Amino acid sequence: MATEEGAETTSPLDDVMEDIRRELVRRVAADDRETNRDIYDALEDE
């Protein structure tokens, strides 16, 4: 749904879904860093 200015309005559900997406991305990134800790450490030492 668009307003007169052309900006989209968001519903409370959209806001919740965005929060969930953000948290999932954060958790996956944290898990990836932990799983590949030796690679990240090696890159920092270069």
ABEGO torsion letter per residue (X at the ends): XBBAAGBBBBBAAAAAAAAAAAAAAAAAAAAAAAAAAAAAAAAAAX
